[in-house]
Every structure is written in C-alpha cells, then in structure tokens.
C-alpha cells in the first residue's frame, strides 16, 4: 500500500467516525419550519448521516479489510428482529404505509433499515473499551446541553418553543428516557475508565441527570430511575460480592424484586386493586382502554401482526367511546398502545415479539456469561443490566421514538462488542469496488427520495394547515400528497 493510499484510508476512517459521532447530535435538533418539528428534524438528519456514512464505510472496508464488520450472537439477533418486522410489514395491512411510517412518528421499515445500518456502523467502528468511553463521554456532554435547555426553561428562559417540559423533544417522557440512557452512560464511564477527569464527568453528569429527571413531569421515568437504582445496587452486590453470603443475599434480593414486579403486574390488571386505582389516579384509565383495544387487534393476526405503524387501524376498528371523554383525558386519537410489548405484538406478531425479547435475553446472557472472564468488570455488568431492564420496564407504559430506539441499540451494540473477545477482523480479502461504486451512485437518489422530497412534503403539509385561502390550501395539499408517500397520511 502506498503512502497516498494510507492517507486516504485514514481520511475515510476519520469521516466514518465523524459520521458515527454526529449521530449523538440528534437530540439537539429542532426545526420550527417542519411539522412535528421535534421529531422530523431528528429523523431526516439521522437518515442523511447514516446514508452518507455508510457509503464512506463501504469505501473504507473495500480498501482496509480489517474494518469489516464482525459477527456476534447479538448482531445476528438484531438482524433477525429487523428482518422480521420488515417482512411482516410487507405482508401487513398496508405495506406502503408500514415502509414510510406516519409523518409524525416516522417509525416504519425505512427508519428500521437506517437503525440497522447504524448498529452495523457503531459495532464496526467502536471496537475497544476506550472507543466506547470516548463515545459515551461525547453523548453525556450533548445530554448536559439538552438538560440545561430544560432546566433553563424552568427558570423562564424558553430556548425551544412548545417544548412542553421536554426540551428539544417536545414531550417530557421522550426527553426523560433520553436522559435516563445518558444517566447509565455516565455510570458506565465511571466503571470503565481510570481517567480522573472522565470519572468526574461521569459522577457530576449522573447527578445532574438524576436531578433533571425529577424536574420533569415524567412520573413513570422517575419511578423507573428509583427502581433502576435499587436494581443496580442489588446487582452490584451479586457481581462484586466477595463472599458467598453476600452473593446469596443479592440473589435473594433480586428474587424479591422479581416477585414484587410480577405481583405488581398481576395487581394492575385486577379491576379493584389498590395499585390499579393508584395508577389511574396518577394518569387516567386511558392506558387500560388502549391495552384492551390493542388486545383486540392482536387477536386478528396474532402470529405475524398487522405491520409497522398499524395501531391506527386498530384504534379505528376497535374504538372505545371513553376516548375523547373527560374520564379518559379528552384525547380521542392514539397511534400507539403505550406499551412496547403490545405495540411489537400488534405490528410483527408473536414471531416479532419473541425476536424482540430475545435481544434482551441475549444481551443479559452475554453480560453475565461466566466463560468470558475479565472482559466486563462487575460494576459494568451491573450497570448494563440495570440500564436494559430499566428501559424495558418503563416501556411497558410508554412508546418508542427514533432517539430511544437508537440509544437502546447503542447499549446492545456496546454489549455485543465488549462482552466477548472479538478481535478486529483479520481478513485480508478486499471487497470488490463495485459495491461502493454502486452505493455512491445511488446515494444522491436515496437522499433525494428519502430526505429531500419528504422534507418538501412536510413543509407543504404545514402550508396546508396554515393556508389563509382555499386556492393556497389546495395547492399545498396537492404538493403534500404527491411529493412523497410520507405526506399522504
């Protein structure tokens, strides 16, 4: 390899790494020019970065085979899950809608294809403990800025309009989940590094994030943080216990936590239980109404589901009159069951649900696999496990966004890379340049149809809503429904 080739390879690696790191800026993005301004800007940026970075990565591995992706159990599980939700959507009730997703959520197959590429990029580029410490540190710094935006708004300094106590997310629950992820990233930094400055960053930011969560209206995330903290302490007792007695105490405590959680789930579904009454007092009966509607939808196609973004169909067909009344919070329309398990089951059936649960089970197994010694420290094992379980539990009463799905996959990717001794690819077989050439040619087309046109359609949607005359409204309506399938709904 000539010196020029070596310089070019380093440039490709640098650009690819910059693309991976730039994904952490997603939470900061907001555009008042777009409808659903808090989510749209994030998603379009995510698409663009993933597509451009993927092309750079293809050129990199065509010239430097050692950067080629390595396979793992978790990588295969993620690939299977994404494959299942895409295939079941192809045979769902509306394949086109399932592909593009709704204009507000944008959680269709297109987004999951990009999430799959993001997982591949992250696991290929971030291969060592130090790589992940730097990456988590960067994420934590961005999260500090987002937290500051929220805390300043509490003092009257409104940086982001219509934030609704959710900073750049526009929703307090979505914002709090993002901060919860970074709370565990901060703890991971403390456990992974010996650098005193980074440890101080981890300690200070974890305290800030905990305070921030309790300064939001997201009560469910607050309970999740408290429960996750208790779980973390118990797991630390199991992982770091230097005597059999301590480990046994930890196992007893974890068994009690599982029993308490299981009992709580059972009591919530008992009509007159005190726990169910308390949950209704804290929120409303809406979630139970939605869950009953979701179950009716599941029974239609229990094994293969109705396709991504299909809860709207269920909501119309099995509509409950309580929605829209004062009892159910005056909201008439819901596009999610507000329970991740039910949402996955509706969209991809039992096969998709099992694949989704298998990712969690596989990650926990890899973390605690006793055959892989001295790879993950006891503290890191406890933190990662608590992060995954906390996220899973809070999702039982919530819904996913692009940001939460992406940060969930980051934890899965971290476990995939560091829970096993998977060295960088030793392959010397170069990739044919045909593939990167084809993707380079396809890139402008992809950017145009998947990003530029949907953005134009989104802005036309806004002109429909804000039009002051019928001719202007009709003109904008025509553009909104013809520029991109993403605007038709």
N, C-alpha and C positions, 0 to 999 in steps of 0.2 A: 504494500500500500504506500503510495506516495505521500509526501508531507501535505500536499494540497488536499488529497482525499481525506487525510486525518483531520485537517482543519474543518473540512466540510461536514464530516461526521459529527465533530464536536458541536458545530453550529446547529445541525439537525437535532442533536440531543438537547441542546440548550433551548431551542424553540419548543420542542416537545415538553420539556419540563416546565417551561414558562406557561404553556397551554394548560397543563395539569394544575399548576398553582393558581392560574387565573380563575379556575372553577370555584375557588374559595371566595371570590368576589361576588358570587351570585346573590347572597343575602343582602348586599348593599344596593342592588339595582332596583330602580323605580322610575317610571316614566308617566307623567301626567298626560302625555299625548295619546296614550294607549288605554283602551277599555280594559278593565280588570288590571289596572296599572301595576299593582304589586306583584302579580304572578306572571303576567305576559312578558314584561321586560326580562325577568329572570329566565324564562323558558327560551325565548328567542336567542338570548346571549348564550345560554347553555348549548343550544343546537349549533350555533356558529362556531364556538370554541371547540366542541367535540369534533365537528366535521373537518375543520382546518387542522387541528392537532392530529387527528387520525391519519390524514394524508402525510403529514410530516413524519409520523411514526412509521408508516409503511416504507417511506424512503429510507428511514434510519435502519430498519431491520433488513432491508434489501442490501444495504452496504455494510452493516455491522451485525452479523447474525447473533452475537452474544446478547443482544437486547430483545431477541424474540421471546414471546410470552411463554411462560412455563405453566404446566397444568397442575392442578391440585384437586382434591376431593371437593372443596368448597367452590372452586371455579366451575367445576362440572355441574354442581347443584344449582348455581346461579344461572348457568347457561340453560339447564333443563327447565327451570322455572320461567325464564323469559321466553323460551321456545314454546312452552305450554300455553302461556297467556296469549301469545301471538297466534298460535294455531287455533285455539278455542275461539278467539275473536274472529278469525277468518270464517268460521262456521257458526258464528253467533247470529243474533237477530239483525244486526246492521254492521257488516264488516267495514264499510267506508267510514262510518262514524266512529267505530272502535279504533280504526287506524289513526285518524286525525285527533280524536278526542274533542271535548267541548271547548269552546273558545275561552272559557274562564278557567277550567281545570287543566286542560291540555295534558291529560294522563293516558293517552291512547298508546297504541303499539309504536308509533313514531317516537314518542318520548322514551319508551322502554328500550327500543333499539339503541337510542343515544345513551341511556343509562348503562346498557350492556357494554357499549364501547368505552364509556368512562371507567367502568370496572376493569376492563382489559388494560387500558392505559395506565391506571393507577398501580395495578399489580405488576405491570411490566417495568415501570419507571422507578417506583419506590420499593427498593429491594432489601434495604438494610434497616436496622433499628434507628440509626442516625438519620436516615432519609425520613422516616416517619416522625421522629422527634421534631425535625425542622418543619415538616408539613403540618403537624398538629399545632406547633407554635404559631405558624402563619395563620392558621384557621382561628386560633384563640385571639390573636391580635385583631383580626377582622371582627370577631364576635364582640370584642371590647368596644369597638366603634359602634356596632349596632346597639349594644346595651346602653352606651352613652346617649344615643339618639332617643331611646325610650326614656331613660332617666331624666334627660333634659326636658322632654315633653311633660313630665310630671311637674316640673317647675315652671311650666308655662312657655317654654321655648319649643315651638312646634316646627321641627325641621321638615318632616314628611307630612303632607296634608292627608286627612282622612285615615290616619294611622289606626284609630280605634284601639289604642293601647298595645299596638302590635309593631311599632317602629316601621321598618321597611317591608313588613309582611302584611300589614293591613288587618291582621287578625291576632288577637292575643295568644290563642292556643298555638297557632303555627309558629309564632315568634318564640314562645316559651319552649317548644320542642327543640327548636334550633339551639337555644341557649342551653338546654339540658344536654344535648350532644356535646357541646363545647365544654360544659362542666366536666364531663367524663374525659374529654380530650385533655383538659388541664390536669386532671388527676393522673392521666397516663404519662404526661410529660414528667411529673414528679417521680413516678415509678421507673421511668425508662432512662433518665439521664442523671449524670453526676455533676453536670454543669450547674454551679450555684445560681447564676443569673437566670437560667431557664427554670430551675426549681422555684425561684422566687416568682417568676412569671406564672408558673403553674399554681402556686399557693394563692397569690393575690387574685388571679383571674377566677379561680374556682370559688373564692369567697364572693367576689363581685357577681358572678353568675348566679350563685345561690340567692343573694340579695335581690338581684334583678327579677328572678322568677317569682319571689314573694312580693314583688312590687307590680305584678300583673294580675288581672282578674282570672287568670287561668288556674282555677282551683284544682282541677284534676291533675295538672302538672305539678302543682305544689305538693299534693299528696304523693305523687309518683316520686318526687325528689326525696321526700322524707322516707318513703318505703325503700327507695333505692339506696339511701344512705344506711338504713338498718341492714339491708341485704348485704351491702358492701362490707360492713363490719363483721357480719357472720361469716362471709366467705373468706375474709382475711384471717379469721380465727381458724378456719379449716385449712387454708393454704399455708399460713405461716406458723400454725401451732407446732411448737417444738416438743410436745408430749402427746401421748396417745389420749390422755384425759382431755386436753384442750380440743383435739380434733373430734373426739366423741361429743363434747359439749356443742361444738359447732354443728355437727351433723344433727344433733337433737334440735337445736335452734332452727336449722334450715327445714327440718321436718315440720316443726311447729308453724313456720311461716307458710309452707305449702298447704298445711291443714287449714290455717286461718284464711288463706286466699281462696281455697276450694270451698270452704264453708261460706265465705262472703259471696262468691258467685252463685251458689245454690240459694242463699237467702235473698239475693237481689231479685230472683225470679219467683219468689214466693209472694203472692198478691198482698198479704197483710203484714209482711215482715217489717220490723223497725228499720232495717237497713235500706229496704226499698223505699219506704216512706221518707227517710232522710235524704236519699239520692234525689227523689222527686222535689223535695223542698229546696235542695241546692241548685237544681236545674229546672226540670219540668218533666211531665210524663212523655215528652216528645220522643226521647230515645226508645222507650219501650214500644211506642206506636211504630216507629221506624223499624225496629227489630222484628216486630210481628209482620209488617209489610215485606221485609226482606225474606223472612222465612217462607212466605207465600211464593215469592219469586224463585227461591231456591228449589222449591218442590216442582217447579215447571221443568227445570233441566238440572237435576242435582249432580250429575257426574261431570258434565262438560261446560256448564254455565251458559250465560247469555252473551258473553263478550265484554270487553273493556268498556267502561262508561255506560253500562246498561241499567243502572239503578233508576234512571229517569223513566224508563219504560215500566219498571216495576212500580214506581211511585204513582204513575197514572193509572195503571191497570188495577192496583190494589189500594187505591187511595182511601185514607181514613178521614172522615169528616172532622175529627178532632183537630187536625192540622188546619191552621188558619183561625182557630178559636183562641180566646184569651187563655184557656186552660193549657193549650199547647204552645203558648208563646207567640201567637198571632202570625207565625210563619207558615205559609201554605206549601212551599215548594222545597224539596230536598233532593239533591242528586247523589247523595251517599247515605249509607245506612248508619254512619257514625260508629262503626265497629269494623275494624280491619278484617277480622275473621269472616264476618258475613259478607263484606264487600268482595273479598277474594273468592269466596264460595259462589256468590252470585255471578261474578264475571268469568271465572275459569273453572267452576265446578269443583267437585271433590278432588280431582286429579291436580288441579292448580293449588288448592288449599294444602294438600299433602306435600307438594313440592315446596310451597312457601314455608310450612312448618319444618320441613327437612333442612332448610338452610339454617334456621336457628339451632336445631338439634345438632347438625353437623359442625357448626361453629363452636357450640359449647363442648362437644366431644373433642374437637381439635385442641381447644384451650386446656382441657384437663387430661388429655391423653398422657398417661404416665410413661409411655415408651419414649416420649420426646422430652428428655430432661435438659435442664439448663438453657432452654430456648426462651421461654417466658418466665419471668420472675413470679413468685407467689402473689405479690401485690398487683402485677399487671393482669394475671389471671382473674383475680377478684374484681378488678375494675372493669375489664372487658365483659365479664359475665354479668355484672350488675348493670352495665350500660345496655346490653342486649335485652335482658329481662325487663328492665325498666321501660325501655322503648316498646316492647311487646305488650306489657300490661297497660300502658297509657293508651295504646292504640285500640284497646277494647272499647273505648268510649270516644274515639276520635277518628279522623281520616287523614290520609297521607297527602302530601304535596310533593312537587318536584324536589324541593330542598330536603324534606325529611327522608324521602326515598334515597336521594343521593348520599346524605350523611349516614344513613343506615348501611348503604353499600360500602362506604368508606371503612366502617368498623369491620364489616365482613371481609373486606379486602385486606385490612391490617391483620386480622386473624389468619387469613389464608397465607399471607406472606411470612409472618413471623412465628406461626405455631408449628412450623416444620422446617427442617433443614433442607431448603430448596435452593441450591446454588444458582447463580446466574447461568443462563443457558450456555452450554459449552459447544453448541453446534457450530460448525464451520461452513455448513451448507448455506450458500447465499440464496436469497429469494429472487425469483425472476423479476426483472424490472417492469414486466408487462402489467402486473397488478398495480403498483404505484402510479404508473403512467395512466392507466385507465381511470383510477380514482382521482387523479389530478385533473383529467379532462372532465370527469363527471362533477367535480367539486363546484364549479360555477353554476351548473344546472341545479344541483342539490340546494345550494344557498339561495338560488332564486325561487324555487318552488316550495321549499320547506321553511324559508325565513322571510325573504323579501315580500313575496306575494301574501303570505298570512299577515305580515305587519300592515301591508296596504289594506287588506280586508278588515283588519282590526280597526284601523283608523276610519275606514268607511263606515263600519258599524257605529263608531262614535258620532259620525256626522248624521247618521240616521236618527239617533236618539236626540241630537241637539239641533236638528233642522228646524228652521222657523217658517218654512213654506212647504207646500205639498210637492212642487216640482223638485226642490232641493232634496227632499226626503226620498223621493222616488229614484232620483239619480244616484244618491248614496246607497240606497237599498240594492239597486242593480249591481253596483260595484261590490258591495259586501257579500253578495250571494254568488258572484261569478269569478272574483279574483282568486279565491282559494276555497277548497272544501271546508277549511277550518271555520269559515264565517257563516256557513249555511244554517247551522243550528240556531 
